[in-house]
Each structure stands twice: as structure tokens, then as C-alpha cells.
Amino acid sequence: MAYQSPVEQIRFILNEVVDFAEVGRTELFSEATEETVNAVLTEGGRIAAEVYAP
């Protein structure tokens, strides 16, 4: 069984538990748009599954 990164679960936590939209309005995280975070999560998951896990 190959490793699959829990990207959807992390997105759920960021959107439903943490309220990422509110966090993104702070000065510290103002550049962390939803699109950027999704890209980082997706590519991070791909690297974990294809590079680290094998």
C-alpha cells in the first residue's frame, strides 16, 4: 500500500477548524492565499508520496 498524504484532511482543518480566511487577514499571513496554500499542500503531498515514502 502506497503512502498518500492527507491533503484533504489538512484542508478541512485549515478551513473548518482554524478558519484560515480569518487568519489570512492578519498581517503575518496576508500573502498566504487559499490558492497558494492549496498548491503547497498538493505539491508537499506529492513529494511525500513520490520521494520520501518509497
QUIDA-V865411 format. One record per residue. N is the residue number from 1. SS is DSSP state (@ for helix, = for strand, . for the rest). OMEGA is omega in radians with two decimals (NA if undefined). Layout:
N&SS&OMEGA ; N&SS&OMEGA
This chain:
1&.&-3.11 ; 2&.&3.10 ; 3&.&3.05 ; 4&.&-3.12 ; 5&.&-3.10 ; 6&.&-3.06 ; 7&@&-3.11 ; 8&@&3.11 ; 9&@&3.10 ; 10&@&3.08 ; 11&@&3.12 ; 12&@&3.14 ; 13&@&-3.14 ; 14&@&-3.06 ; 15&@&-3.02 ; 16&@&-3.09 ; 17&@&-3.05 ; 18&.&-3.02 ; 19&.&-3.07 ; 20&@&3.13 ; 21&@&3.12 ; 22&@&3.11 ; 23&@&-3.14 ; 24&@&3.11 ; 25&.&3.10 ; 26&.&-3.12 ; 27&.&-3.08 ; 28&.&-3.07 ; 29&.&-3.06 ; 30&.&-3.14 ; 31&.&3.14 ; 32&.&3.14 ; 33&.&3.12 ; 34&@&3.13 ; 35&@&3.14 ; 36&@&-3.14 ; 37&@&3.10 ; 38&@&3.12 ; 39&@&3.14 ; 40&@&3.13 ; 41&@&-3.11 ; 42&@&-3.12 ; 43&@&3.07 ; 44&@&3.08 ; 45&@&3.11 ; 46&@&3.13 ; 47&@&3.14 ; 48&@&-3.09 ; 49&@&-3.02 ; 50&@&-3.06 ; 51&@&-3.05 ; 52&@&-3.03 ; 53&.&-3.10 ; 54&.&NA
